[in-house]
Amino acid sequence: VPYYVVVWAALAAAAVGCEVAGWLAHAGRIKSRLAPLEHVLTAVRSKGPGRAVLVVSWAWLGWHLFAR
Amino acid sequence: VASKPEGPTAGRRRCTAPFSWWLAAALALAAGDSIAQASARPFSWRADLATAGAIAAIIGGGAVSLWKEKSARATAPLRRGPPATAYACWALVITAAAAFELTELFGAPRRDHPTMSSLLTSLSGHEVSRATLFALWVVAGYWIWRR
């Protein structure tokens, strides 16, 4: 198995783990200080600098993925 | 004393969300741009133009929305945000992904060091998948500005 498949799979598993733990904590099913990605991003975009960082990251990601 | 409503619409619930021509036009533009992007050859000027157009439209629309929000002084009350651990966890995952992507980006040859974009280019034969991914990215950009 190529190393990049292992790395991307590990990163995806970590993201899914964070998301699931975040939702379970939000629903009160487990005791955890994690939160779903949407809640974190909503909190980040509520502040001007946070929103600016999100916009720049979004633009870079799109340019990188779809243009160059 | 308030009088009872009369006429043919009496007793019916009125639709409070009017049809927005702006939203319809934006959706049509986004769909057209997604199709244009998906049908363009990767690394071509058409792909650049479609992506740059979406970036300009979202940032321009967001700036107008922000200006309107400020002029209306409509500041939403701040709720308690997620705990710091949640920020740290997501920051770690996103930073690791970005770091790996950048490492691969500067690695050569590309076949041995594929980036997300090169993996996406392999989908270039599937225009529907590319258009869907592009549309999802545009929606994410809209979400950043949404109030």
Backbone of each chain as ProteinMPNN parsed JSONL, in Angstrom:
{"seq_chain_A": "VPYYVVVWAALAAAAVGCEVAGWLAHAGRIKSRLAPLEHVLTAVRSKGPGRAVLVVSWAWLGWHLFAR", "coords_chain_A": {"N_chain_A": [[0.858, -1.192, 0.0], [0.677, 2.174, -0.923], [2.494, 4.848, 0.735], [1.163, 7.325, 0.89], [-1.512, 6.735, 0.774], [-1.9, 5.498, 3.21], [-1.353, 7.648, 4.941], [-3.349, 9.577, 4.198], [-5.606, 8.068, 4.79], [-5.295, 7.747, 7.554], [-5.501, 10.402, 8.389], [-8.103, 10.965, 7.566], [-9.472, 9.16, 9.182], [-8.897, 10.22, 11.692], [-10.226, 12.669, 11.497], [-12.89, 11.816, 11.185], [-13.186, 10.512, 13.631], [-12.927, 12.673, 15.455], [-15.173, 14.129, 14.695], [-17.338, 12.367, 15.174], [-17.008, 11.91, 17.939], [-17.377, 14.514, 18.783], [-20.095, 15.009, 18.094], [-21.341, 13.066, 19.673], [-20.645, 13.997, 22.2], [-21.93, 16.427, 22.125], [-24.539, 15.601, 22.044], [-24.717, 14.617, 24.553], [-24.125, 12.022, 25.075], [-21.619, 11.019, 25.634], [-18.863, 11.878, 27.837], [-16.972, 14.435, 26.908], [-14.645, 16.857, 25.702], [-14.787, 17.639, 23.122], [-15.965, 18.906, 19.906], [-18.298, 19.097, 17.15], [-17.132, 19.708, 13.777], [-18.579, 21.686, 12.433], [-19.604, 23.29, 14.507], [-17.281, 24.353, 15.557], [-16.255, 25.781, 13.354], [-18.348, 27.579, 12.962], [-18.126, 29.108, 15.267], [-15.612, 30.199, 14.799], [-16.021, 31.75, 12.501], [-17.593, 33.742, 13.477], [-16.117, 35.823, 14.381], [-14.303, 38.609, 13.123], [-11.429, 38.387, 12.274], [-11.218, 35.6, 12.294], [-13.103, 34.874, 10.38], [-11.871, 35.994, 8.163], [-9.577, 34.405, 7.953], [-10.797, 31.97, 7.35], [-11.947, 32.58, 4.851], [-9.681, 33.096, 3.269], [-8.391, 30.61, 3.43], [-10.329, 29.012, 2.257], [-10.415, 30.089, -0.358], [-7.8, 29.553, -1.199], [-7.774, 26.753, -1.078], [-9.691, 26.078, -3.03], [-8.543, 27.201, -5.324], [-6.208, 25.707, -5.449], [-7.191, 23.093, -5.703], [-8.892, 23.133, -7.963], [-7.907, 24.827, -9.945], [-4.961, 25.347, -10.158]], "CA_chain_A": [[0.0, 0.0, 0.0], [1.513, 3.379, -0.952], [2.482, 5.557, 2.013], [0.211, 8.442, 0.926], [-2.842, 6.18, 1.064], [-1.926, 5.277, 4.664], [-1.425, 8.957, 5.612], [-4.68, 10.168, 3.98], [-6.595, 7.259, 5.526], [-5.145, 8.065, 8.982], [-6.057, 11.75, 8.603], [-9.564, 10.867, 7.439], [-9.966, 8.462, 10.377], [-8.818, 11.176, 12.809], [-11.301, 13.651, 11.318], [-14.166, 11.151, 11.479], [-13.18, 10.277, 15.081], [-13.214, 13.963, 16.103], [-16.551, 14.523, 14.387], [-18.269, 11.472, 15.88], [-16.89, 12.209, 19.372], [-17.978, 15.831, 18.98], [-21.557, 14.896, 18.074], [-21.773, 12.298, 20.851], [-20.519, 14.898, 23.352], [-22.977, 17.445, 21.976], [-25.818, 14.951, 22.384], [-24.673, 14.214, 25.955], [-23.972, 10.56, 25.181], [-20.314, 10.748, 26.263], [-18.261, 13.071, 28.422], [-15.801, 14.78, 26.112], [-14.556, 18.301, 25.45], [-14.685, 17.836, 21.672], [-17.165, 19.479, 19.29], [-18.316, 18.85, 15.697], [-16.414, 20.721, 12.978], [-19.478, 22.799, 12.104], [-19.703, 24.183, 15.659], [-15.999, 25.07, 15.671], [-16.159, 26.75, 12.252], [-19.341, 28.637, 13.211], [-17.546, 30.004, 16.276], [-14.475, 30.911, 14.185], [-16.484, 32.753, 11.53], [-18.328, 34.811, 14.16], [-15.17, 36.92, 14.625], [-13.756, 39.139, 11.869], [-10.18, 37.738, 11.847], [-11.495, 34.181, 12.036], [-13.779, 34.787, 9.088], [-10.865, 36.3, 7.133], [-8.742, 33.197, 7.805], [-11.612, 30.962, 6.654], [-12.112, 32.969, 3.447], [-8.394, 32.904, 2.587], [-8.165, 29.156, 3.323], [-11.296, 28.499, 1.266], [-9.984, 30.512, -1.698], [-6.576, 28.818, -1.55], [-8.138, 25.345, -1.318], [-10.365, 25.992, -4.333], [-7.576, 27.471, -6.397], [-5.28, 24.577, -5.478], [-7.856, 21.874, -6.159], [-9.603, 23.214, -9.247], [-7.234, 25.623, -10.982], [-3.531, 25.046, -10.295]], "C_chain_A": [[0.893, 1.241, 0.0], [1.375, 4.182, 0.354], [1.431, 6.667, 2.057], [-1.215, 7.971, 1.18], [-2.994, 5.998, 2.573], [-2.112, 6.62, 5.38], [-2.821, 9.577, 5.438], [-5.748, 9.394, 4.741], [-6.525, 7.575, 7.023], [-5.748, 9.434, 9.287], [-7.588, 11.734, 8.532], [-10.159, 10.199, 8.679], [-9.952, 9.403, 11.583], [-9.954, 12.19, 12.722], [-12.662, 13.038, 11.663], [-14.296, 10.907, 12.981], [-13.542, 11.549, 15.84], [-14.679, 14.338, 15.921], [-17.552, 13.68, 15.186], [-18.24, 11.756, 17.383], [-17.552, 13.553, 19.688], [-19.492, 15.765, 19.024], [-22.078, 14.123, 19.289], [-21.705, 13.162, 22.104], [-21.631, 15.943, 23.322], [-24.345, 16.877, 22.376], [-25.849, 14.496, 23.837], [-24.515, 12.725, 26.147], [-22.637, 10.187, 25.818], [-19.808, 12.036, 26.897], [-16.978, 13.358, 27.653], [-15.808, 16.282, 25.884], [-14.349, 18.566, 23.961], [-16.004, 18.405, 21.139], [-17.128, 19.168, 17.8], [-17.634, 20.003, 14.954], [-17.303, 21.934, 12.696], [-19.558, 23.798, 13.257], [-18.426, 25.016, 15.799], [-15.912, 26.145, 14.586], [-17.159, 27.892, 12.428], [-18.799, 29.639, 14.234], [-16.408, 30.826, 15.672], [-14.983, 32.03, 13.275], [-17.252, 33.899, 12.195], [-17.434, 36.007, 14.484], [-14.56, 37.337, 13.29], [-12.467, 38.448, 11.413], [-10.37, 36.256, 11.516], [-12.153, 33.991, 10.69], [-12.788, 35.054, 7.953], [-9.981, 35.076, 6.874], [-9.509, 32.124, 7.032], [-11.737, 31.291, 5.167], [-10.817, 32.72, 2.67], [-8.125, 31.401, 2.389], [-9.079, 28.552, 2.262], [-10.848, 28.84, -0.159], [-8.743, 29.722, -2.13], [-6.91, 27.361, -1.9], [-8.776, 25.177, -2.696], [-9.409, 26.202, -5.483], [-6.646, 26.278, -6.575], [-5.936, 23.331, -6.077], [-8.352, 21.971, -7.606], [-8.867, 23.987, -10.342], [-5.791, 25.187, -11.175], [-3.063, 24.005, -9.312]], "O_chain_A": [[1.783, 1.351, 0.843], [0.319, 4.203, 0.986], [0.862, 6.939, 3.114], [-2.031, 8.709, 1.733], [-4.043, 6.289, 3.149], [-2.918, 6.731, 6.304], [-3.413, 10.05, 6.409], [-6.686, 9.986, 5.275], [-7.557, 7.663, 7.689], [-6.419, 9.615, 10.303], [-8.272, 12.389, 9.318], [-11.211, 10.61, 9.171], [-10.875, 9.391, 12.397], [-10.57, 12.534, 13.73], [-13.48, 13.658, 12.342], [-15.376, 11.072, 13.547], [-14.361, 11.517, 16.758], [-15.341, 14.798, 16.851], [-18.486, 14.207, 15.79], [-19.285, 11.835, 18.03], [-18.201, 13.711, 20.722], [-20.117, 16.386, 19.884], [-23.112, 14.468, 19.862], [-22.579, 13.086, 22.967], [-22.198, 16.297, 24.356], [-25.182, 17.568, 22.957], [-26.886, 14.037, 24.316], [-24.738, 12.208, 27.241], [-22.534, 9.15, 26.474], [-20.251, 13.133, 26.555], [-16.01, 12.603, 27.744], [-16.869, 16.906, 25.875], [-13.798, 19.599, 23.582], [-17.024, 18.389, 21.828], [-16.049, 18.992, 17.234], [-17.573, 21.128, 15.451], [-16.834, 23.072, 12.718], [-19.579, 25.008, 13.031], [-18.47, 26.206, 16.111], [-15.539, 27.285, 14.865], [-16.862, 29.038, 12.087], [-18.983, 30.849, 14.097], [-16.252, 32.005, 15.99], [-14.434, 33.132, 13.279], [-17.531, 34.912, 11.554], [-17.931, 37.081, 14.822], [-14.329, 36.494, 12.423], [-12.404, 37.968, 10.282], [-9.763, 35.731, 10.583], [-11.817, 33.071, 9.944], [-12.858, 34.416, 6.903], [-9.675, 34.752, 5.726], [-8.948, 31.452, 6.167], [-11.647, 30.402, 4.32], [-10.846, 32.199, 1.555], [-7.688, 30.977, 1.319], [-8.665, 27.699, 1.476], [-10.895, 27.994, -1.052], [-8.645, 29.28, -3.274], [-6.404, 26.81, -2.877], [-8.444, 24.251, -3.436], [-9.448, 25.488, -6.485], [-6.331, 25.884, -7.698], [-5.318, 22.607, -6.858], [-8.246, 21.015, -8.374], [-9.163, 23.826, -11.526], [-5.432, 24.704, -12.249], [-1.885, 23.648, -9.306]]}, "seq_chain_B": "VASKPEGPTAGRRRCTAPFSWWLAAALALAAGDSIAQASARPFSWRADLATAGAIAAIIGGGAVSLWKEKSARATAPLRRGPPATAYACWALVITAAAAFELTELFGAPRRDHPTMSSLLTSLSGHEVSRATLFALWVVAGYWIWRR", "coords_chain_B": {"N_chain_B": [[-60.031, 47.647, 18.436], [-59.057, 44.794, 16.739], [-59.875, 44.019, 13.426], [-61.301, 41.175, 11.78], [-59.495, 39.42, 9.232], [-60.491, 39.724, 5.863], [-61.757, 38.507, 2.68], [-60.399, 36.644, -0.194], [-58.009, 35.498, 0.766], [-58.282, 35.176, 3.413], [-57.757, 33.604, 6.527], [-55.849, 31.956, 5.508], [-52.425, 30.936, 5.61], [-49.86, 33.242, 5.185], [-47.092, 33.269, 2.953], [-43.978, 33.884, 4.28], [-41.446, 34.039, 3.342], [-40.295, 35.554, 0.708], [-39.9, 34.944, -2.815], [-36.652, 35.074, -3.992], [-35.042, 36.872, -6.382], [-32.378, 37.405, -6.529], [-31.188, 35.269, -5.172], [-31.991, 33.152, -6.787], [-30.704, 33.84, -9.181], [-28.057, 33.727, -8.317], [-27.816, 31.019, -7.675], [-28.224, 29.882, -10.2], [-26.037, 30.927, -11.554], [-23.96, 29.78, -10.059], [-24.391, 27.075, -10.594], [-24.003, 27.047, -13.38], [-21.352, 27.891, -13.483], [-20.107, 25.779, -12.159], [-20.53, 23.697, -13.96], [-19.149, 24.716, -16.146], [-16.576, 24.752, -15.083], [-16.136, 22.045, -14.607], [-16.166, 21.038, -17.169], [-13.944, 22.109, -18.259], [-10.494, 21.764, -19.264], [-8.061, 20.48, -16.978], [-5.715, 22.747, -15.484], [-6.026, 24.683, -17.427], [-6.808, 27.879, -19.045], [-9.512, 28.27, -18.934], [-10.368, 26.742, -16.762], [-9.05, 28.124, -14.762], [-10.353, 30.607, -14.981], [-13.031, 29.993, -14.354], [-12.75, 29.174, -11.683], [-11.568, 31.441, -10.508], [-13.626, 33.249, -10.977], [-15.659, 32.27, -9.305], [-14.437, 32.632, -6.81], [-14.147, 35.438, -6.772], [-16.855, 36.214, -6.92], [-17.951, 35.126, -4.558], [-16.388, 36.38, -2.555], [-16.882, 39.08, -3.163], [-19.721, 39.189, -2.913], [-19.88, 38.464, -0.226], [-18.566, 40.62, 0.977], [-20.345, 42.709, 0.419], [-22.558, 41.774, 1.824], [-21.519, 41.856, 4.411], [-21.119, 44.583, 4.713], [-23.753, 45.507, 4.603], [-24.706, 44.266, 6.86], [-23.266, 45.582, 8.846], [-24.149, 48.177, 8.499], [-26.759, 47.907, 9.203], [-26.488, 47.373, 11.81], [-26.864, 44.887, 12.911], [-26.089, 42.877, 15.079], [-25.547, 39.69, 16.084], [-26.318, 38.045, 19.15], [-23.625, 36.853, 21.129], [-22.934, 33.445, 21.557], [-21.992, 30.854, 23.886], [-18.957, 29.481, 22.932], [-17.436, 26.456, 21.498], [-15.447, 24.211, 23.611], [-11.909, 24.811, 24.362], [-10.401, 22.558, 23.811], [-11.686, 21.368, 21.675], [-11.185, 23.155, 19.589], [-8.409, 22.827, 19.471], [-8.129, 20.135, 18.767], [-9.324, 19.986, 16.187], [-7.752, 21.852, 14.881], [-5.317, 20.572, 14.912], [-5.776, 18.304, 13.269], [-6.444, 19.546, 10.806], [-4.17, 21.096, 10.308], [-2.241, 19.081, 10.091], [-3.15, 17.773, 7.776], [-2.882, 19.85, 5.898], [-0.124, 20.275, 6.052], [0.894, 17.82, 5.131], [-0.127, 17.835, 2.546], [1.236, 20.049, 1.471], [3.859, 19.124, 1.677], [3.788, 17.007, -0.127], [3.22, 18.474, -2.375], [5.576, 19.778, -2.99], [7.146, 17.667, -3.551], [8.728, 15.374, -5.836], [8.859, 12.802, -8.389], [5.476, 13.702, -9.505], [3.853, 11.457, -9.69], [4.767, 9.737, -7.748], [4.366, 11.284, -5.571], [1.523, 12.122, -4.977], [-0.798, 14.827, -4.881], [-3.748, 16.281, -3.323], [-4.986, 17.673, -5.347], [-3.931, 16.492, -7.645], [-4.949, 13.957, -7.382], [-7.57, 14.578, -7.695], [-7.554, 15.46, -10.297], [-7.424, 13.091, -11.598], [-10.011, 12.452, -11.696], [-10.931, 13.745, -13.847], [-12.199, 12.749, -16.027], [-14.698, 12.285, -15.173], [-17.117, 14.26, -15.301], [-19.401, 14.944, -13.893], [-18.8, 14.325, -11.225], [-16.726, 16.126, -10.759], [-18.047, 18.589, -11.168], [-19.89, 18.446, -9.09], [-18.21, 18.414, -6.825], [-17.026, 20.922, -7.132], [-19.273, 22.582, -6.907], [-19.947, 22.034, -4.259], [-17.773, 23.159, -2.985], [-18.204, 25.867, -3.623], [-20.6, 26.267, -2.225], [-19.611, 25.953, 0.356], [-18.063, 28.254, 0.522], [-20.084, 30.175, 0.435], [-21.328, 29.573, 2.825], [-19.493, 30.495, 4.701], [-19.956, 33.218, 4.752], [-22.554, 33.441, 5.435], [-25.166, 34.66, 7.55]], "CA_chain_B": [[-60.32, 46.219, 18.249], [-58.581, 44.363, 15.424], [-60.929, 43.376, 12.657], [-60.928, 39.891, 11.185], [-59.151, 39.562, 7.819], [-61.541, 39.278, 4.95], [-61.319, 38.32, 1.309], [-60.092, 35.25, -0.584], [-56.853, 34.917, 1.477], [-58.574, 35.142, 4.844], [-57.604, 32.292, 7.149], [-54.712, 31.222, 4.957], [-51.13, 31.387, 6.119], [-49.109, 33.905, 4.111], [-45.684, 32.861, 2.853], [-43.188, 35.019, 4.756], [-40.15, 34.068, 2.649], [-40.583, 35.825, -0.693], [-38.957, 34.415, -3.798], [-35.584, 36.047, -4.181], [-34.412, 36.79, -7.704], [-30.926, 37.39, -6.316], [-30.781, 33.906, -4.814], [-32.183, 32.316, -7.983], [-29.631, 34.176, -10.122], [-26.789, 33.228, -7.757], [-27.823, 29.556, -7.818], [-28.041, 29.576, -11.621], [-24.634, 31.238, -11.88], [-23.105, 28.773, -9.415], [-24.54, 25.821, -11.341], [-23.344, 27.231, -14.675], [-19.91, 27.946, -13.258], [-19.659, 24.413, -11.816], [-20.505, 22.916, -15.205], [-18.038, 25.257, -16.95], [-15.316, 24.311, -14.468], [-15.99, 20.597, -14.783], [-15.911, 20.706, -18.579], [-12.658, 22.684, -18.679], [-9.326, 20.902, -19.077], [-7.278, 20.928, -15.826], [-4.577, 23.658, -15.745], [-6.277, 25.53, -18.593], [-7.275, 29.211, -18.65], [-10.953, 28.185, -18.64], [-10.484, 26.262, -15.38], [-8.636, 29.265, -13.918], [-11.386, 31.643, -15.038], [-14.219, 29.535, -13.61], [-12.431, 29.179, -10.251], [-11.384, 32.831, -10.081], [-14.953, 33.876, -10.985], [-16.369, 31.857, -8.086], [-13.778, 33.287, -5.662], [-14.5, 36.864, -6.816], [-18.282, 36.37, -6.626], [-18.219, 34.84, -3.141], [-15.776, 37.425, -1.722], [-17.634, 40.306, -3.422], [-21.037, 39.054, -2.274], [-19.665, 38.466, 1.224], [-18.227, 41.986, 1.403], [-21.593, 43.486, 0.389], [-23.373, 41.282, 2.936], [-20.906, 42.357, 5.645], [-21.375, 46.025, 4.751], [-25.169, 45.667, 4.948], [-24.85, 43.824, 8.246], [-22.725, 46.626, 9.712], [-24.982, 49.373, 8.416], [-28.004, 47.632, 9.91], [-26.129, 47.143, 13.221], [-27.523, 43.65, 13.323], [-25.09, 41.986, 15.661], [-26.173, 38.567, 16.78], [-25.731, 37.851, 20.476], [-22.609, 35.792, 21.135], [-23.215, 32.291, 22.404], [-20.757, 30.242, 24.38], [-18.369, 28.666, 21.876], [-16.959, 25.134, 21.905], [-14.269, 24.276, 24.493], [-10.611, 24.984, 23.693], [-9.928, 21.244, 23.345], [-12.281, 21.12, 20.354], [-10.398, 23.942, 18.631], [-7.07, 22.23, 19.371], [-8.245, 18.855, 18.05], [-9.56, 20.241, 14.76], [-6.582, 22.571, 14.34], [-4.279, 19.56, 14.716], [-6.129, 17.485, 12.089], [-6.389, 20.37, 9.583], [-2.763, 21.463, 10.084], [-1.542, 17.878, 9.623], [-3.547, 17.549, 6.378], [-2.272, 20.905, 5.076], [1.329, 20.044, 6.025], [1.158, 16.68, 4.242], [-0.424, 18.281, 1.182], [2.333, 20.918, 1.02], [5.041, 18.263, 1.507], [3.602, 16.29, -1.385], [3.211, 19.447, -3.469], [6.957, 20.09, -3.358], [7.837, 16.418, -3.853], [8.726, 15.011, -7.264], [7.826, 13.131, -9.387], [4.108, 13.794, -9.002], [3.247, 10.12, -9.622], [5.135, 9.155, -6.453], [3.924, 12.205, -4.513], [0.256, 12.731, -5.439], [-1.483, 15.778, -4.0], [-5.211, 16.187, -3.439], [-5.397, 18.188, -6.66], [-3.617, 15.524, -8.698], [-5.921, 12.868, -7.249], [-8.815, 15.11, -8.259], [-7.393, 15.52, -11.749], [-7.706, 11.758, -12.13], [-11.465, 12.381, -11.883], [-11.302, 14.7, -14.893], [-13.099, 12.097, -16.976], [-16.04, 12.239, -14.595], [-17.474, 15.677, -15.188], [-20.441, 15.131, -12.872], [-18.135, 14.352, -9.914], [-15.985, 17.389, -10.638], [-19.015, 19.681, -11.012], [-20.465, 18.335, -7.742], [-17.188, 18.865, -5.868], [-16.87, 22.365, -7.292], [-20.471, 23.208, -6.339], [-19.838, 21.918, -2.793], [-16.789, 24.168, -2.559], [-18.882, 27.176, -3.711], [-21.548, 26.326, -1.101], [-18.801, 26.184, 1.564], [-17.716, 29.677, 0.505], [-21.296, 30.911, 0.804], [-21.592, 29.313, 4.242], [-18.598, 31.315, 5.52], [-20.512, 34.575, 4.86], [-23.956, 33.408, 5.845], [-25.405, 35.161, 8.907]], "C_chain_B": [[-59.891, 45.83, 16.834], [-59.693, 43.646, 14.682], [-60.415, 42.092, 12.021], [-60.536, 40.095, 9.731], [-60.255, 39.01, 6.935], [-60.978, 39.088, 3.552], [-60.925, 36.894, 1.037], [-58.929, 34.649, 0.191], [-57.1, 34.824, 2.969], [-58.442, 33.734, 5.381], [-56.446, 31.498, 6.607], [-53.424, 31.797, 5.512], [-50.361, 32.02, 4.965], [-47.668, 33.447, 4.132], [-44.817, 34.058, 3.237], [-41.831, 35.097, 4.067], [-40.4, 34.306, 1.165], [-39.519, 35.239, -1.597], [-37.888, 35.475, -4.071], [-34.941, 35.839, -5.558], [-32.899, 36.732, -7.571], [-30.423, 35.974, -6.044], [-30.898, 32.986, -6.029], [-31.066, 32.556, -8.99], [-28.301, 33.624, -9.631], [-26.693, 31.713, -7.919], [-27.579, 29.152, -9.275], [-26.596, 29.824, -12.046], [-23.692, 30.182, -11.313], [-23.173, 27.454, -10.17], [-23.82, 25.908, -12.685], [-21.832, 27.228, -14.541], [-19.345, 26.56, -12.931], [-19.543, 23.562, -13.07], [-19.339, 23.376, -16.084], [-16.699, 24.762, -16.405], [-15.079, 22.839, -14.747], [-15.673, 20.238, -16.226], [-14.587, 21.286, -19.078], [-11.521, 21.691, -18.429], [-8.559, 21.391, -17.847], [-6.076, 21.767, -16.273], [-4.775, 24.513, -17.001], [-6.793, 26.893, -18.121], [-8.767, 29.197, -18.328], [-11.186, 27.713, -17.205], [-10.122, 27.384, -14.407], [-9.756, 30.295, -13.82], [-12.615, 31.247, -14.216], [-13.957, 29.583, -12.106], [-12.296, 30.606, -9.74], [-12.724, 33.559, -10.039], [-15.726, 33.537, -9.715], [-15.775, 32.551, -6.866], [-14.192, 34.767, -5.613], [-15.96, 37.078, -6.425], [-18.562, 36.163, -5.143], [-17.633, 35.945, -2.253], [-16.52, 38.754, -1.915], [-18.993, 40.294, -2.735], [-20.925, 39.104, -0.76], [-19.369, 39.862, 1.743], [-19.489, 42.859, 1.432], [-22.478, 43.099, 1.572], [-22.859, 41.823, 4.268], [-21.196, 43.844, 5.82], [-22.827, 46.298, 5.156], [-25.393, 45.335, 6.419], [-24.393, 44.927, 9.191], [-23.622, 47.854, 9.698], [-26.308, 49.171, 9.144], [-27.768, 47.421, 11.408], [-26.811, 45.888, 13.768], [-26.499, 42.674, 13.862], [-25.789, 40.906, 16.478], [-25.532, 38.406, 18.166], [-24.762, 36.676, 20.467], [-23.024, 34.672, 22.08], [-21.892, 31.732, 22.897], [-20.221, 29.309, 23.314], [-17.937, 27.306, 22.391], [-15.742, 25.263, 22.827], [-12.967, 24.337, 23.696], [-10.077, 23.665, 23.141], [-10.45, 20.95, 21.942], [-11.515, 21.893, 19.279], [-9.048, 23.266, 18.375], [-7.105, 20.952, 18.533], [-8.4, 19.095, 16.549], [-8.377, 20.965, 14.121], [-5.469, 21.569, 14.031], [-4.538, 18.745, 13.436], [-5.941, 18.293, 10.803], [-4.942, 20.762, 9.272], [-1.977, 20.27, 9.55], [-1.862, 17.619, 8.152], [-2.885, 18.58, 5.466], [-0.769, 20.683, 4.945], [1.676, 18.9, 5.075], [0.931, 17.067, 2.782], [0.725, 19.138, 0.632], [3.611, 20.114, 0.802], [4.967, 17.53, 0.174], [3.712, 17.229, -2.582], [4.635, 19.741, -3.95], [7.783, 18.828, -3.629], [7.769, 16.109, -5.34], [9.246, 13.573, -7.387], [6.419, 13.071, -8.8], [3.474, 12.417, -8.837], [3.553, 9.457, -8.274], [4.66, 10.013, -5.288], [2.615, 12.877, -4.932], [-0.338, 13.686, -4.402], [-2.989, 15.567, -4.152], [-5.655, 16.62, -4.831], [-5.075, 17.195, -7.774], [-4.539, 14.307, -8.621], [-7.255, 13.291, -7.852], [-8.748, 15.169, -9.778], [-7.688, 14.161, -12.375], [-9.209, 11.551, -12.317], [-11.91, 13.21, -13.087], [-12.224, 14.082, -15.942], [-14.543, 12.08, -16.49], [-16.502, 13.663, -14.314], [-18.509, 15.922, -14.092], [-19.8, 15.216, -11.483], [-17.411, 15.671, -9.713], [-16.939, 18.559, -10.413], [-19.618, 19.656, -9.61], [-19.481, 18.833, -6.695], [-17.028, 20.379, -5.918], [-18.059, 23.093, -6.669], [-20.433, 23.152, -4.807], [-18.862, 22.951, -2.241], [-17.416, 25.571, -2.593], [-19.861, 27.335, -2.536], [-20.794, 26.576, 0.208], [-18.402, 27.655, 1.65], [-18.898, 30.537, 0.903], [-21.557, 30.782, 2.302], [-20.728, 30.211, 5.138], [-19.215, 32.698, 5.761], [-21.916, 34.605, 5.418], [-24.102, 33.881, 7.283], [-26.255, 34.199, 9.691]], "O_chain_B": [[-60.305, 46.453, 15.856], [-60.369, 42.778, 15.235], [-59.22, 41.956, 11.758], [-61.187, 40.879, 9.04], [-60.862, 37.978, 7.224], [-59.841, 39.472, 3.279], [-61.079, 36.022, 1.893], [-58.835, 33.426, 0.289], [-56.206, 34.43, 3.717], [-58.941, 32.781, 4.783], [-56.084, 30.469, 7.176], [-53.34, 32.981, 5.841], [-50.221, 31.42, 3.9], [-47.085, 33.256, 5.199], [-44.898, 35.116, 2.612], [-41.134, 36.104, 4.189], [-40.689, 33.36, 0.433], [-38.371, 35.061, -1.188], [-38.203, 36.632, -4.347], [-34.381, 34.784, -5.852], [-32.216, 36.102, -8.378], [-29.408, 35.532, -6.582], [-30.027, 32.151, -6.275], [-30.54, 31.614, -9.582], [-27.505, 33.114, -10.421], [-25.634, 31.182, -8.255], [-26.833, 28.213, -9.555], [-26.01, 29.042, -12.793], [-22.755, 29.743, -11.979], [-22.155, 26.79, -10.368], [-23.12, 24.978, -13.086], [-21.119, 26.649, -15.361], [-18.249, 26.21, -13.368], [-18.588, 22.803, -13.233], [-18.636, 22.563, -16.683], [-15.803, 24.4, -17.167], [-13.967, 22.429, -15.08], [-14.988, 19.248, -16.485], [-14.158, 20.988, -20.193], [-11.58, 20.884, -17.501], [-8.409, 22.6, -17.674], [-5.496, 21.513, -17.329], [-3.805, 25.009, -17.573], [-7.168, 27.056, -16.96], [-9.24, 30.016, -17.539], [-12.076, 28.209, -16.514], [-10.775, 27.579, -13.383], [-10.073, 30.792, -12.74], [-13.168, 32.062, -13.477], [-14.83, 29.982, -11.336], [-12.829, 30.952, -8.685], [-12.943, 34.396, -9.163], [-16.368, 34.403, -9.12], [-16.508, 33.007, -5.988], [-14.542, 35.285, -4.553], [-16.275, 38.011, -5.686], [-19.316, 36.924, -4.537], [-18.286, 36.399, -1.314], [-16.761, 39.474, -0.946], [-19.374, 41.254, -2.065], [-21.761, 39.705, -0.085], [-19.848, 40.252, 2.808], [-19.679, 43.651, 2.355], [-23.068, 43.953, 2.233], [-23.64, 42.198, 5.142], [-21.48, 44.309, 6.924], [-23.1, 47.2, 5.947], [-26.146, 46.005, 7.125], [-25.036, 45.188, 10.208], [-23.837, 48.495, 10.726], [-26.908, 50.125, 9.64], [-28.718, 47.306, 12.182], [-27.262, 45.842, 14.912], [-26.092, 41.745, 13.164], [-26.518, 41.186, 17.43], [-24.329, 38.612, 18.321], [-25.041, 35.634, 19.874], [-23.407, 34.903, 23.226], [-20.821, 32.084, 22.401], [-20.944, 28.435, 22.836], [-18.055, 27.026, 23.584], [-15.077, 26.299, 22.832], [-12.921, 23.97, 22.522], [-9.382, 23.649, 22.125], [-9.75, 20.358, 21.12], [-11.229, 21.366, 18.204], [-8.601, 23.146, 17.234], [-6.229, 20.716, 17.7], [-7.699, 18.487, 15.74], [-8.041, 20.72, 12.963], [-4.769, 21.694, 13.026], [-3.631, 18.528, 12.632], [-5.361, 17.805, 9.834], [-4.533, 20.762, 8.111], [-1.141, 20.424, 8.659], [-0.972, 17.289, 7.368], [-2.386, 18.237, 4.394], [-0.199, 20.875, 3.871], [2.633, 18.994, 4.307], [1.694, 16.679, 1.898], [1.136, 18.977, -0.517], [4.362, 20.378, -0.137], [5.953, 17.443, -0.558], [4.213, 16.86, -3.644], [4.876, 19.927, -5.142], [8.98, 18.914, -3.903], [6.842, 16.544, -6.024], [10.03, 13.158, -6.533], [6.193, 12.476, -7.746], [2.647, 12.221, -7.946], [2.73, 8.722, -7.727], [4.562, 9.537, -4.157], [2.6, 14.076, -5.212], [-0.372, 13.388, -3.208], [-3.444, 14.787, -4.989], [-6.562, 16.035, -5.423], [-5.837, 17.06, -8.731], [-4.874, 13.701, -9.639], [-7.974, 12.482, -8.438], [-9.749, 14.958, -10.464], [-8.137, 14.073, -13.518], [-9.64, 10.617, -12.993], [-13.107, 13.368, -13.33], [-12.936, 14.79, -16.653], [-15.479, 11.89, -17.266], [-16.297, 14.194, -13.223], [-18.502, 16.968, -13.443], [-20.183, 16.05, -10.663], [-17.47, 16.265, -8.637], [-16.682, 19.421, -9.572], [-19.836, 20.705, -9.005], [-19.852, 19.578, -5.788], [-16.908, 21.037, -4.884], [-17.884, 24.1, -5.983], [-20.836, 24.104, -4.138], [-19.084, 23.538, -1.182], [-17.183, 26.373, -1.688], [-19.941, 28.402, -1.929], [-21.27, 27.317, 1.069], [-18.405, 28.236, 2.735], [-18.738, 31.52, 1.627], [-21.952, 31.742, 2.964], [-21.171, 30.638, 6.204], [-19.032, 33.286, 6.827], [-22.415, 35.655, 5.823], [-23.279, 33.554, 8.139], [-26.56, 34.452, 10.856]]}, "name": "protein", "num_of_chains": 2, "seq": "VPYYVVVWAALAAAAVGCEVAGWLAHAGRIKSRLAPLEHVLTAVRSKGPGRAVLVVSWAWLGWHLFARVASKPEGPTAGRRRCTAPFSWWLAAALALAAGDSIAQASARPFSWRADLATAGAIAAIIGGGAVSLWKEKSARATAPLRRGPPATAYACWALVITAAAAFELTELFGAPRRDHPTMSSLLTSLSGHEVSRATLFALWVVAGYWIWRR"}
